[in-house]
Amino acid sequence: GWFGKLTGKLPTTSADWLAVKYMVSGYKPTKQNLDAESDAVALFSGKFGHLPSTSQDWNIIAAIAYSGAF
């Protein structure tokens, strides 16, 4: 449901499925991209109506910032 809420579609590409994997399992980048993470927080808060605060929320932020699907 998280992917669909963010994109309005079901996952179809490799990047989409990678995003789903990151949303479920998390992702820790070897090099942090603060600009991508900032954009991800903005997208997240716009779609879900709150700032990320749980580990699940941060998994979604990682998916947005690093999967290439958004």
N, C-alpha and C positions, 0 to 999 in steps of 0.2 A: 503494500500500500504506500510506502514512503516514496518510492520511485514514481509511481503514478500520480501522487499528490503534487510532486515537484514538476513533472513534465506533462501530465495530462495524457500519457500513453503508456502502453506496456513496453517492457524492455525488448529490443529486437537486435541491437548491434552488440558487438563484443564489448565496446565501451559501456553500453547500458548494463550488460550483465556484470561487468567488473564493478560498476557502481553499486549494484545490488549486493555483490559479495562484500564490498567495503561497508555497506550499510549494516549488514548482518554481522560480519566478523571484525570490522575495524581495519584501520590501516595506519601505520606509522611511517611517514616518509623519511628517507635518509637525509634529505635536505628540505627544510621547511620553506614553503612559498607563502610569505605573509600576505602578499597582495591577493593571491588566489583564495586563501583562507578568509580574508576580510570580505571578499566578494561572496564567498560561500555563506558566511554568517548573515550577510544582508539578504541573500536569497532565502535562506532558511527562515529568518525572522519574518520576512514578508509573506511566506507561504504558510507557516505554522503559527504565527502570531505571538511568538515569544522568543527570547534569546536562548541559545543552547545552554543546558545546565546539567544534563545527565550524560552518562557514557554513551547511551544510544544516540542522543543528539549529536555528540561529537563524532560518532561513526558516520552519521549523515553528512556532517561538515567535511570530513575527510573524503567521502565519496564525491561530493560536489567539487571539492578543490582539486582532487588528484586522479579521478577516474577517466577524465576526458569526455564524459557523457553530457556535460552541461555547458 
